[in-house]
Amino acid sequence: MENFAASVRQAEIALRDLFEPTPLQKNDHLSAKYGAEIWLKREDLTPVRSYKLRGAFNAMRKIGAGSLGHFVCASAGNHAQGMAFACRHFGTKGTIFMPVTTPRQKIDKTRIFGNGAIEIVLTGDYFDQTLAAAQEFAKAQGATFLSPFDDPDIIEGQATVGLELLDQLGGAPDVVVLPVGGGGLAAGVTRLLSELAPGTRAEFAEPEGGASLREALLAGAPVTLPAVDNFVDGAAVARIGDLPFRALAGFGADRVHTAPEDRICATMLEMLNIEGIVLEPAGALAVDVLRDMTDLAGKRVVCICSGGNFDFERLPEVKERAQRFSGLKRYFILRLPQRPGALRDFLQLLGPEDDIARFEYLKKSARNFGSVLIGIETTTPGNLERICERLEAAGMGYRDITRDPVLAEFLI
């Protein structure tokens, strides 16, 4: 059997036709925060702002793009853009299926990366429908379907991330933190490390609402999650790939750290405001879970920042969720008596650092009390606790709906 590291080296050499190795940067802010030597592998700085180009390029290179001439994939994000760029490089035809609900910005970026080499087909409200349509089309056309992660050549291409970081670091790190979606990147890098740096410990990061690797490790086989939170769209996968799972099955579930989506938002803002680094939610995963690791002191740690395809129209949502996680913003439904001065009584309970960010009041006739939906921002988490204490002391009925999964979705 061919040596995996040697084949990854060949893929890495070929990849230089597209771009130079992405930077490996020591981050002083994170190093000081965790008392460790924290390095960031900046996959957000590839030509398509994610590592996905590596796998798509390698699969086409090994299949023989020029001879086959037609590739198909289903993706609403980074895999689509990686395949589009590779199609342009090889001068081959590509057809990319995307859900009808895909934001226009992502569609336009994919088309730009393809530069006339690809066709985009919008079909299906949900990704499963899009995937089925893409696979059926590929079969009917005799085209090559390019899986985002469940393919040995894709996995080999993603492993070039690990080869680069070992070369750049000049040795093996103590820990590598790998984000996981379908598992192609994690499978490739861990297999490479087992050959070239067996002393390096791999840790994995998944979104809390899409922990497909963790559940598979607990079950002993890939399982399909009953529901997935799509906020971390680059890693929210309902089922780990079969091939990646085979490579990762030997790890314990305790090596998988699940990141709450709201906490990821706080990490994204931290990296943007302090370091000027723009990361998409999946790209911030590896950095986010550092806080869950208790044995980093003095260690050399590499975090894979997997992507930076962030639409700034989402920034208000990211800020909102970060504030909620940090305890700086909460939403309440107040039960106020319908009498003059009731609102003034409530306002007097607010402190000098408290600000009303949302206010909706519905006065109902023939009722003694009315309901108010109110959002309050502050500068210190303890301020909101003191508001609750004052409400209770004043006898004002209220309900905190900040983390209510039903009411928050419809009212906030």
Contacts in CASP RR format, 6 or more apart in sequence:
PFRMAT RR
TARGET T0000
AUTHOR 0000-0000-0000
METHOD contacts of the structure
MODEL  1
MENFAASVRQAEIALRDLFEPTPLQKNDHLSAKYGAEIWLKREDLTPVRS
YKLRGAFNAMRKIGAGSLGHFVCASAGNHAQGMAFACRHFGTKGTIFMPV
TTPRQKIDKTRIFGNGAIEIVLTGDYFDQTLAAAQEFAKAQGATFLSPFD
DPDIIEGQATVGLELLDQLGGAPDVVVLPVGGGGLAAGVTRLLSELAPGT
RAEFAEPEGGASLREALLAGAPVTLPAVDNFVDGAAVARIGDLPFRALAG
FGADRVHTAPEDRICATMLEMLNIEGIVLEPAGALAVDVLRDMTDLAGKR
VVCICSGGNFDFERLPEVKERAQRFSGLKRYFILRLPQRPGALRDFLQLL
GPEDDIARFEYLKKSARNFGSVLIGIETTTPGNLERICERLEAAGMGYRD
ITRDPVLAEFLI
3 195 0 8 1.000
4 156 0 8 1.000
4 159 0 8 1.000
4 191 0 8 1.000
4 192 0 8 1.000
4 195 0 8 1.000
5 163 0 8 1.000
5 192 0 8 1.000
5 195 0 8 1.000
5 196 0 8 1.000
7 156 0 8 1.000
8 156 0 8 1.000
8 157 0 8 1.000
8 159 0 8 1.000
8 160 0 8 1.000
8 163 0 8 1.000
8 188 0 8 1.000
8 192 0 8 1.000
9 163 0 8 1.000
11 54 0 8 1.000
11 58 0 8 1.000
11 61 0 8 1.000
11 156 0 8 1.000
11 157 0 8 1.000
11 159 0 8 1.000
11 160 0 8 1.000
12 160 0 8 1.000
12 163 0 8 1.000
12 164 0 8 1.000
14 57 0 8 1.000
14 58 0 8 1.000
14 61 0 8 1.000
15 54 0 8 1.000
15 57 0 8 1.000
15 58 0 8 1.000
15 157 0 8 1.000
15 160 0 8 1.000
17 89 0 8 1.000
18 47 0 8 1.000
18 53 0 8 1.000
18 57 0 8 1.000
18 85 0 8 1.000
18 86 0 8 1.000
18 89 0 8 1.000
19 46 0 8 1.000
19 47 0 8 1.000
19 53 0 8 1.000
21 164 0 8 1.000
21 167 0 8 1.000
21 168 0 8 1.000
22 41 0 8 1.000
22 42 0 8 1.000
22 43 0 8 1.000
22 45 0 8 1.000
22 46 0 8 1.000
22 161 0 8 1.000
22 164 0 8 1.000
23 41 0 8 1.000
23 42 0 8 1.000
23 45 0 8 1.000
24 39 0 8 1.000
24 40 0 8 1.000
24 41 0 8 1.000
24 42 0 8 1.000
24 164 0 8 1.000
24 165 0 8 1.000
24 168 0 8 1.000
24 169 0 8 1.000
24 302 0 8 1.000
25 39 0 8 1.000
25 40 0 8 1.000
25 42 0 8 1.000
26 37 0 8 1.000
26 38 0 8 1.000
26 39 0 8 1.000
27 38 0 8 1.000
27 39 0 8 1.000
27 40 0 8 1.000
27 275 0 8 1.000
29 274 0 8 1.000
29 275 0 8 1.000
30 38 0 8 1.000
30 40 0 8 1.000
30 287 0 8 1.000
30 290 0 8 1.000
30 303 0 8 1.000
31 37 0 8 1.000
31 38 0 8 1.000
34 290 0 8 1.000
34 291 0 8 1.000
34 296 0 8 1.000
34 297 0 8 1.000
34 301 0 8 1.000
35 296 0 8 1.000
35 297 0 8 1.000
35 298 0 8 1.000
36 296 0 8 1.000
36 297 0 8 1.000
36 298 0 8 1.000
36 299 0 8 1.000
36 300 0 8 1.000
36 301 0 8 1.000
37 298 0 8 1.000
37 299 0 8 1.000
37 300 0 8 1.000
37 301 0 8 1.000
38 290 0 8 1.000
38 301 0 8 1.000
38 303 0 8 1.000
39 165 0 8 1.000
39 169 0 8 1.000
39 173 0 8 1.000
39 300 0 8 1.000
39 301 0 8 1.000
39 302 0 8 1.000
39 303 0 8 1.000
40 277 0 8 1.000
40 287 0 8 1.000
40 302 0 8 1.000
40 303 0 8 1.000
40 305 0 8 1.000
41 161 0 8 1.000
41 162 0 8 1.000
41 164 0 8 1.000
41 165 0 8 1.000
41 302 0 8 1.000
41 303 0 8 1.000
41 304 0 8 1.000
41 305 0 8 1.000
42 277 0 8 1.000
42 305 0 8 1.000
43 50 0 8 1.000
43 51 0 8 1.000
43 161 0 8 1.000
43 283 0 8 1.000
43 304 0 8 1.000
43 305 0 8 1.000
43 306 0 8 1.000
43 307 0 8 1.000
44 50 0 8 1.000
44 277 0 8 1.000
44 278 0 8 1.000
44 279 0 8 1.000
44 280 0 8 1.000
44 283 0 8 1.000
44 305 0 8 1.000
44 306 0 8 1.000
44 307 0 8 1.000
44 308 0 8 1.000
44 309 0 8 1.000
46 53 0 8 1.000
46 54 0 8 1.000
47 53 0 8 1.000
47 85 0 8 1.000
47 113 0 8 1.000
48 78 0 8 1.000
48 81 0 8 1.000
48 82 0 8 1.000
48 84 0 8 1.000
48 85 0 8 1.000
48 113 0 8 1.000
48 309 0 8 1.000
49 78 0 8 1.000
49 81 0 8 1.000
49 307 0 8 1.000
49 308 0 8 1.000
49 309 0 8 1.000
50 78 0 8 1.000
50 81 0 8 1.000
50 82 0 8 1.000
50 280 0 8 1.000
50 306 0 8 1.000
50 307 0 8 1.000
50 308 0 8 1.000
50 309 0 8 1.000
51 78 0 8 1.000
51 158 0 8 1.000
51 161 0 8 1.000
51 185 0 8 1.000
51 304 0 8 1.000
51 306 0 8 1.000
51 307 0 8 1.000
52 78 0 8 1.000
52 79 0 8 1.000
52 81 0 8 1.000
52 82 0 8 1.000
52 83 0 8 1.000
52 148 0 8 1.000
53 81 0 8 1.000
53 82 0 8 1.000
53 85 0 8 1.000
53 86 0 8 1.000
54 157 0 8 1.000
54 158 0 8 1.000
54 160 0 8 1.000
54 161 0 8 1.000
55 153 0 8 1.000
55 154 0 8 1.000
55 155 0 8 1.000
55 156 0 8 1.000
55 157 0 8 1.000
55 158 0 8 1.000
56 73 0 8 1.000
56 79 0 8 1.000
56 82 0 8 1.000
56 83 0 8 1.000
56 85 0 8 1.000
56 86 0 8 1.000
56 146 0 8 1.000
56 154 0 8 1.000
57 82 0 8 1.000
57 85 0 8 1.000
57 86 0 8 1.000
57 89 0 8 1.000
57 157 0 8 1.000
58 153 0 8 1.000
58 154 0 8 1.000
58 156 0 8 1.000
58 157 0 8 1.000
58 160 0 8 1.000
59 146 0 8 1.000
59 151 0 8 1.000
59 153 0 8 1.000
59 154 0 8 1.000
59 157 0 8 1.000
60 71 0 8 1.000
60 86 0 8 1.000
60 87 0 8 1.000
60 90 0 8 1.000
60 92 0 8 1.000
60 146 0 8 1.000
61 90 0 8 1.000
62 153 0 8 1.000
62 156 0 8 1.000
63 144 0 8 1.000
63 153 0 8 1.000
65 71 0 8 1.000
65 86 0 8 1.000
65 87 0 8 1.000
65 90 0 8 1.000
65 91 0 8 1.000
65 92 0 8 1.000
66 90 0 8 1.000
66 91 0 8 1.000
66 92 0 8 1.000
68 92 0 8 1.000
68 143 0 8 1.000
68 144 0 8 1.000
69 92 0 8 1.000
69 93 0 8 1.000
69 143 0 8 1.000
70 92 0 8 1.000
70 93 0 8 1.000
70 94 0 8 1.000
70 95 0 8 1.000
70 141 0 8 1.000
70 142 0 8 1.000
70 143 0 8 1.000
70 144 0 8 1.000
71 83 0 8 1.000
71 87 0 8 1.000
71 92 0 8 1.000
71 93 0 8 1.000
71 94 0 8 1.000
71 95 0 8 1.000
71 143 0 8 1.000
71 144 0 8 1.000
71 145 0 8 1.000
71 146 0 8 1.000
72 94 0 8 1.000
72 95 0 8 1.000
72 96 0 8 1.000
72 97 0 8 1.000
72 134 0 8 1.000
72 135 0 8 1.000
72 137 0 8 1.000
72 138 0 8 1.000
72 141 0 8 1.000
72 143 0 8 1.000
72 144 0 8 1.000
72 145 0 8 1.000
72 146 0 8 1.000
73 79 0 8 1.000
73 80 0 8 1.000
73 83 0 8 1.000
73 96 0 8 1.000
73 97 0 8 1.000
73 134 0 8 1.000
73 145 0 8 1.000
73 146 0 8 1.000
73 147 0 8 1.000
73 148 0 8 1.000
74 96 0 8 1.000
74 97 0 8 1.000
74 98 0 8 1.000
74 127 0 8 1.000
74 130 0 8 1.000
74 131 0 8 1.000
74 133 0 8 1.000
74 134 0 8 1.000
74 135 0 8 1.000
75 83 0 8 1.000
75 96 0 8 1.000
75 97 0 8 1.000
75 98 0 8 1.000
75 148 0 8 1.000
76 98 0 8 1.000
76 99 0 8 1.000
76 101 0 8 1.000
76 102 0 8 1.000
76 106 0 8 1.000
76 127 0 8 1.000
76 130 0 8 1.000
76 233 0 8 1.000
77 98 0 8 1.000
77 102 0 8 1.000
77 106 0 8 1.000
77 110 0 8 1.000
77 233 0 8 1.000
77 234 0 8 1.000
77 309 0 8 1.000
78 234 0 8 1.000
78 307 0 8 1.000
78 309 0 8 1.000
79 146 0 8 1.000
79 148 0 8 1.000
80 96 0 8 1.000
80 98 0 8 1.000
80 106 0 8 1.000
80 110 0 8 1.000
81 106 0 8 1.000
81 109 0 8 1.000
81 110 0 8 1.000
81 113 0 8 1.000
81 309 0 8 1.000
82 113 0 8 1.000
83 94 0 8 1.000
83 96 0 8 1.000
83 118 0 8 1.000
83 146 0 8 1.000
84 94 0 8 1.000
84 96 0 8 1.000
84 110 0 8 1.000
84 111 0 8 1.000
84 113 0 8 1.000
84 114 0 8 1.000
84 117 0 8 1.000
84 118 0 8 1.000
85 113 0 8 1.000
85 114 0 8 1.000
87 93 0 8 1.000
87 94 0 8 1.000
87 114 0 8 1.000
87 117 0 8 1.000
87 118 0 8 1.000
88 113 0 8 1.000
88 114 0 8 1.000
88 115 0 8 1.000
88 116 0 8 1.000
88 117 0 8 1.000
88 118 0 8 1.000
91 117 0 8 1.000
92 117 0 8 1.000
93 117 0 8 1.000
93 118 0 8 1.000
93 119 0 8 1.000
94 117 0 8 1.000
94 118 0 8 1.000
94 119 0 8 1.000
94 143 0 8 1.000
95 118 0 8 1.000
95 119 0 8 1.000
95 120 0 8 1.000
95 121 0 8 1.000
95 134 0 8 1.000
95 137 0 8 1.000
95 141 0 8 1.000
95 143 0 8 1.000
96 110 0 8 1.000
96 118 0 8 1.000
96 119 0 8 1.000
96 120 0 8 1.000
96 121 0 8 1.000
97 120 0 8 1.000
97 121 0 8 1.000
97 122 0 8 1.000
97 123 0 8 1.000
97 130 0 8 1.000
97 131 0 8 1.000
97 133 0 8 1.000
97 134 0 8 1.000
97 137 0 8 1.000
98 106 0 8 1.000
98 107 0 8 1.000
98 110 0 8 1.000
98 120 0 8 1.000
98 121 0 8 1.000
98 122 0 8 1.000
98 123 0 8 1.000
98 130 0 8 1.000
99 122 0 8 1.000
99 123 0 8 1.000
99 124 0 8 1.000
99 125 0 8 1.000
99 126 0 8 1.000
99 127 0 8 1.000
99 129 0 8 1.000
99 130 0 8 1.000
100 122 0 8 1.000
100 123 0 8 1.000
100 124 0 8 1.000
100 125 0 8 1.000
101 125 0 8 1.000
102 122 0 8 1.000
103 311 0 8 1.000
105 311 0 8 1.000
105 313 0 8 1.000
106 309 0 8 1.000
106 311 0 8 1.000
107 120 0 8 1.000
107 122 0 8 1.000
109 309 0 8 1.000
110 118 0 8 1.000
110 120 0 8 1.000
111 118 0 8 1.000
111 120 0 8 1.000
121 133 0 8 1.000
121 134 0 8 1.000
121 137 0 8 1.000
123 129 0 8 1.000
123 130 0 8 1.000
123 133 0 8 1.000
124 130 0 8 1.000
124 133 0 8 1.000
134 145 0 8 1.000
135 145 0 8 1.000
137 143 0 8 1.000
138 144 0 8 1.000
138 145 0 8 1.000
139 145 0 8 1.000
146 154 0 8 1.000
147 154 0 8 1.000
148 154 0 8 1.000
148 182 0 8 1.000
149 155 0 8 1.000
149 181 0 8 1.000
149 182 0 8 1.000
149 183 0 8 1.000
149 184 0 8 1.000
149 185 0 8 1.000
149 187 0 8 1.000
149 241 0 8 1.000
149 243 0 8 1.000
149 244 0 8 1.000
150 182 0 8 1.000
150 184 0 8 1.000
150 241 0 8 1.000
150 242 0 8 1.000
150 243 0 8 1.000
150 244 0 8 1.000
151 243 0 8 1.000
152 243 0 8 1.000
154 184 0 8 1.000
155 184 0 8 1.000
155 187 0 8 1.000
155 188 0 8 1.000
155 191 0 8 1.000
155 243 0 8 1.000
155 244 0 8 1.000
155 247 0 8 1.000
156 188 0 8 1.000
157 188 0 8 1.000
158 184 0 8 1.000
158 185 0 8 1.000
158 187 0 8 1.000
158 188 0 8 1.000
158 189 0 8 1.000
159 188 0 8 1.000
159 189 0 8 1.000
159 191 0 8 1.000
159 192 0 8 1.000
161 185 0 8 1.000
161 189 0 8 1.000
161 304 0 8 1.000
162 176 0 8 1.000
162 189 0 8 1.000
162 192 0 8 1.000
162 193 0 8 1.000
163 192 0 8 1.000
163 196 0 8 1.000
165 173 0 8 1.000
165 176 0 8 1.000
165 302 0 8 1.000
166 172 0 8 1.000
166 196 0 8 1.000
166 197 0 8 1.000
169 300 0 8 1.000
169 302 0 8 1.000
171 197 0 8 1.000
172 193 0 8 1.000
172 196 0 8 1.000
172 197 0 8 1.000
172 199 0 8 1.000
172 200 0 8 1.000
173 197 0 8 1.000
173 200 0 8 1.000
173 299 0 8 1.000
173 300 0 8 1.000
173 301 0 8 1.000
173 302 0 8 1.000
174 200 0 8 1.000
174 201 0 8 1.000
174 299 0 8 1.000
174 300 0 8 1.000
174 301 0 8 1.000
175 200 0 8 1.000
175 201 0 8 1.000
175 202 0 8 1.000
175 203 0 8 1.000
175 293 0 8 1.000
175 296 0 8 1.000
175 299 0 8 1.000
175 300 0 8 1.000
175 301 0 8 1.000
175 302 0 8 1.000
176 189 0 8 1.000
176 193 0 8 1.000
176 200 0 8 1.000
176 201 0 8 1.000
176 202 0 8 1.000
176 203 0 8 1.000
176 301 0 8 1.000
176 302 0 8 1.000
176 304 0 8 1.000
177 203 0 8 1.000
177 204 0 8 1.000
177 205 0 8 1.000
177 286 0 8 1.000
177 287 0 8 1.000
177 289 0 8 1.000
177 290 0 8 1.000
177 301 0 8 1.000
177 302 0 8 1.000
177 303 0 8 1.000
177 304 0 8 1.000
178 185 0 8 1.000
178 186 0 8 1.000
178 189 0 8 1.000
178 190 0 8 1.000
178 202 0 8 1.000
178 203 0 8 1.000
178 204 0 8 1.000
178 205 0 8 1.000
178 286 0 8 1.000
178 304 0 8 1.000
179 185 0 8 1.000
179 186 0 8 1.000
179 204 0 8 1.000
179 205 0 8 1.000
179 206 0 8 1.000
179 235 0 8 1.000
179 282 0 8 1.000
179 283 0 8 1.000
179 285 0 8 1.000
179 286 0 8 1.000
179 304 0 8 1.000
179 306 0 8 1.000
180 186 0 8 1.000
180 204 0 8 1.000
180 205 0 8 1.000
180 206 0 8 1.000
180 212 0 8 1.000
180 213 0 8 1.000
180 235 0 8 1.000
180 240 0 8 1.000
180 256 0 8 1.000
180 285 0 8 1.000
181 206 0 8 1.000
181 210 0 8 1.000
181 212 0 8 1.000
181 213 0 8 1.000
181 234 0 8 1.000
181 235 0 8 1.000
181 236 0 8 1.000
181 237 0 8 1.000
181 240 0 8 1.000
181 282 0 8 1.000
182 212 0 8 1.000
182 213 0 8 1.000
182 235 0 8 1.000
182 237 0 8 1.000
182 239 0 8 1.000
182 240 0 8 1.000
182 241 0 8 1.000
182 244 0 8 1.000
183 213 0 8 1.000
183 237 0 8 1.000
183 240 0 8 1.000
183 241 0 8 1.000
183 244 0 8 1.000
183 245 0 8 1.000
183 248 0 8 1.000
184 241 0 8 1.000
184 243 0 8 1.000
184 244 0 8 1.000
185 304 0 8 1.000
185 306 0 8 1.000
186 202 0 8 1.000
186 204 0 8 1.000
186 213 0 8 1.000
186 244 0 8 1.000
186 247 0 8 1.000
186 248 0 8 1.000
187 243 0 8 1.000
187 244 0 8 1.000
187 246 0 8 1.000
187 247 0 8 1.000
187 248 0 8 1.000
188 247 0 8 1.000
189 202 0 8 1.000
189 304 0 8 1.000
190 202 0 8 1.000
190 247 0 8 1.000
190 248 0 8 1.000
190 251 0 8 1.000
191 247 0 8 1.000
193 199 0 8 1.000
193 200 0 8 1.000
193 202 0 8 1.000
202 251 0 8 1.000
202 255 0 8 1.000
203 255 0 8 1.000
203 257 0 8 1.000
203 289 0 8 1.000
203 293 0 8 1.000
204 213 0 8 1.000
204 248 0 8 1.000
204 251 0 8 1.000
204 255 0 8 1.000
204 256 0 8 1.000
204 257 0 8 1.000
205 256 0 8 1.000
205 257 0 8 1.000
205 259 0 8 1.000
205 285 0 8 1.000
205 286 0 8 1.000
205 288 0 8 1.000
205 289 0 8 1.000
206 212 0 8 1.000
206 213 0 8 1.000
206 214 0 8 1.000
206 235 0 8 1.000
206 256 0 8 1.000
206 257 0 8 1.000
206 258 0 8 1.000
206 259 0 8 1.000
206 285 0 8 1.000
207 229 0 8 1.000
207 231 0 8 1.000
207 232 0 8 1.000
207 235 0 8 1.000
207 236 0 8 1.000
207 258 0 8 1.000
207 259 0 8 1.000
207 261 0 8 1.000
207 264 0 8 1.000
207 281 0 8 1.000
207 282 0 8 1.000
207 285 0 8 1.000
208 229 0 8 1.000
208 258 0 8 1.000
208 259 0 8 1.000
208 260 0 8 1.000
208 261 0 8 1.000
209 225 0 8 1.000
209 227 0 8 1.000
209 228 0 8 1.000
209 229 0 8 1.000
209 232 0 8 1.000
209 236 0 8 1.000
209 258 0 8 1.000
209 261 0 8 1.000
210 225 0 8 1.000
210 228 0 8 1.000
210 229 0 8 1.000
210 232 0 8 1.000
210 235 0 8 1.000
210 236 0 8 1.000
210 237 0 8 1.000
210 238 0 8 1.000
210 258 0 8 1.000
211 225 0 8 1.000
211 256 0 8 1.000
211 258 0 8 1.000
212 222 0 8 1.000
212 223 0 8 1.000
212 225 0 8 1.000
212 237 0 8 1.000
212 238 0 8 1.000
212 239 0 8 1.000
212 240 0 8 1.000
213 240 0 8 1.000
213 245 0 8 1.000
213 248 0 8 1.000
213 256 0 8 1.000
214 253 0 8 1.000
214 256 0 8 1.000
214 258 0 8 1.000
215 223 0 8 1.000
215 225 0 8 1.000
216 222 0 8 1.000
216 223 0 8 1.000
216 239 0 8 1.000
216 240 0 8 1.000
216 245 0 8 1.000
216 249 0 8 1.000
217 248 0 8 1.000
217 249 0 8 1.000
217 250 0 8 1.000
217 251 0 8 1.000
217 252 0 8 1.000
217 253 0 8 1.000
217 256 0 8 1.000
218 253 0 8 1.000
220 249 0 8 1.000
221 245 0 8 1.000
222 239 0 8 1.000
222 240 0 8 1.000
222 241 0 8 1.000
222 242 0 8 1.000
222 245 0 8 1.000
223 239 0 8 1.000
224 238 0 8 1.000
224 239 0 8 1.000
225 238 0 8 1.000
225 239 0 8 1.000
228 236 0 8 1.000
228 237 0 8 1.000
228 238 0 8 1.000
229 236 0 8 1.000
229 261 0 8 1.000
230 236 0 8 1.000
231 261 0 8 1.000
231 264 0 8 1.000
231 281 0 8 1.000
232 259 0 8 1.000
232 261 0 8 1.000
232 264 0 8 1.000
232 281 0 8 1.000
232 282 0 8 1.000
232 285 0 8 1.000
233 280 0 8 1.000
233 281 0 8 1.000
233 282 0 8 1.000
234 280 0 8 1.000
234 281 0 8 1.000
234 282 0 8 1.000
234 306 0 8 1.000
235 281 0 8 1.000
235 282 0 8 1.000
235 285 0 8 1.000
235 306 0 8 1.000
240 248 0 8 1.000
257 289 0 8 1.000
257 292 0 8 1.000
257 293 0 8 1.000
258 289 0 8 1.000
259 267 0 8 1.000
259 285 0 8 1.000
259 288 0 8 1.000
259 289 0 8 1.000
259 292 0 8 1.000
260 325 0 8 1.000
261 281 0 8 1.000
261 321 0 8 1.000
262 321 0 8 1.000
262 322 0 8 1.000
262 324 0 8 1.000
262 325 0 8 1.000
263 288 0 8 1.000
263 325 0 8 1.000
264 281 0 8 1.000
264 284 0 8 1.000
264 285 0 8 1.000
264 288 0 8 1.000
265 281 0 8 1.000
265 317 0 8 1.000
265 318 0 8 1.000
265 319 0 8 1.000
265 320 0 8 1.000
265 321 0 8 1.000
265 322 0 8 1.000
265 325 0 8 1.000
266 321 0 8 1.000
266 322 0 8 1.000
266 325 0 8 1.000
266 326 0 8 1.000
267 279 0 8 1.000
267 284 0 8 1.000
267 287 0 8 1.000
267 288 0 8 1.000
268 279 0 8 1.000
268 281 0 8 1.000
268 284 0 8 1.000
268 310 0 8 1.000
268 318 0 8 1.000
268 322 0 8 1.000
269 318 0 8 1.000
269 319 0 8 1.000
269 322 0 8 1.000
271 277 0 8 1.000
271 278 0 8 1.000
271 279 0 8 1.000
271 284 0 8 1.000
271 287 0 8 1.000
272 278 0 8 1.000
272 279 0 8 1.000
277 305 0 8 1.000
278 308 0 8 1.000
278 310 0 8 1.000
279 287 0 8 1.000
279 305 0 8 1.000
279 307 0 8 1.000
279 308 0 8 1.000
279 310 0 8 1.000
280 307 0 8 1.000
280 308 0 8 1.000
280 309 0 8 1.000
280 310 0 8 1.000
281 310 0 8 1.000
282 306 0 8 1.000
282 307 0 8 1.000
283 305 0 8 1.000
283 306 0 8 1.000
283 307 0 8 1.000
283 308 0 8 1.000
284 305 0 8 1.000
285 306 0 8 1.000
286 303 0 8 1.000
286 304 0 8 1.000
286 305 0 8 1.000
286 306 0 8 1.000
287 303 0 8 1.000
287 305 0 8 1.000
290 296 0 8 1.000
290 301 0 8 1.000
290 303 0 8 1.000
320 329 0 8 1.000
323 329 0 8 1.000
323 377 0 8 1.000
324 330 0 8 1.000
324 402 0 8 1.000
324 403 0 8 1.000
326 381 0 8 1.000
327 381 0 8 1.000
327 384 0 8 1.000
328 377 0 8 1.000
328 378 0 8 1.000
328 379 0 8 1.000
328 380 0 8 1.000
328 381 0 8 1.000
328 384 0 8 1.000
329 357 0 8 1.000
329 375 0 8 1.000
329 376 0 8 1.000
329 377 0 8 1.000
329 378 0 8 1.000
329 402 0 8 1.000
330 375 0 8 1.000
330 376 0 8 1.000
330 384 0 8 1.000
330 400 0 8 1.000
330 402 0 8 1.000
331 358 0 8 1.000
331 373 0 8 1.000
331 374 0 8 1.000
331 375 0 8 1.000
331 376 0 8 1.000
331 400 0 8 1.000
331 401 0 8 1.000
331 402 0 8 1.000
331 408 0 8 1.000
331 411 0 8 1.000
331 412 0 8 1.000
332 373 0 8 1.000
332 374 0 8 1.000
332 375 0 8 1.000
332 376 0 8 1.000
332 398 0 8 1.000
332 399 0 8 1.000
332 400 0 8 1.000
332 401 0 8 1.000
333 371 0 8 1.000
333 372 0 8 1.000
333 373 0 8 1.000
333 374 0 8 1.000
333 398 0 8 1.000
333 399 0 8 1.000
333 401 0 8 1.000
333 407 0 8 1.000
334 346 0 8 1.000
334 371 0 8 1.000
334 372 0 8 1.000
334 374 0 8 1.000
334 391 0 8 1.000
334 396 0 8 1.000
334 397 0 8 1.000
334 398 0 8 1.000
335 369 0 8 1.000
335 370 0 8 1.000
335 371 0 8 1.000
335 396 0 8 1.000
335 397 0 8 1.000
335 398 0 8 1.000
336 342 0 8 1.000
336 343 0 8 1.000
336 346 0 8 1.000
336 361 0 8 1.000
336 369 0 8 1.000
336 370 0 8 1.000
336 371 0 8 1.000
336 372 0 8 1.000
336 396 0 8 1.000
337 368 0 8 1.000
337 369 0 8 1.000
337 370 0 8 1.000
338 363 0 8 1.000
338 364 0 8 1.000
338 367 0 8 1.000
338 368 0 8 1.000
338 369 0 8 1.000
338 370 0 8 1.000
343 361 0 8 1.000
343 372 0 8 1.000
345 394 0 8 1.000
345 396 0 8 1.000
346 372 0 8 1.000
346 396 0 8 1.000
349 387 0 8 1.000
349 390 0 8 1.000
349 391 0 8 1.000
349 394 0 8 1.000
349 396 0 8 1.000
350 356 0 8 1.000
350 376 0 8 1.000
350 387 0 8 1.000
351 383 0 8 1.000
351 386 0 8 1.000
351 387 0 8 1.000
353 378 0 8 1.000
353 379 0 8 1.000
353 380 0 8 1.000
353 383 0 8 1.000
354 376 0 8 1.000
354 377 0 8 1.000
354 378 0 8 1.000
354 383 0 8 1.000
354 384 0 8 1.000
354 387 0 8 1.000
355 376 0 8 1.000
355 377 0 8 1.000
355 378 0 8 1.000
356 374 0 8 1.000
356 375 0 8 1.000
356 376 0 8 1.000
356 377 0 8 1.000
357 375 0 8 1.000
357 376 0 8 1.000
357 377 0 8 1.000
358 373 0 8 1.000
358 374 0 8 1.000
358 375 0 8 1.000
359 372 0 8 1.000
359 373 0 8 1.000
359 374 0 8 1.000
359 375 0 8 1.000
360 372 0 8 1.000
360 373 0 8 1.000
360 374 0 8 1.000
361 370 0 8 1.000
361 371 0 8 1.000
361 372 0 8 1.000
361 373 0 8 1.000
362 370 0 8 1.000
362 371 0 8 1.000
363 370 0 8 1.000
364 370 0 8 1.000
373 411 0 8 1.000
376 384 0 8 1.000
376 387 0 8 1.000
378 384 0 8 1.000
388 398 0 8 1.000
388 400 0 8 1.000
391 397 0 8 1.000
391 398 0 8 1.000
401 407 0 8 1.000
401 408 0 8 1.000
401 411 0 8 1.000
401 412 0 8 1.000
402 408 0 8 1.000
402 412 0 8 1.000
END
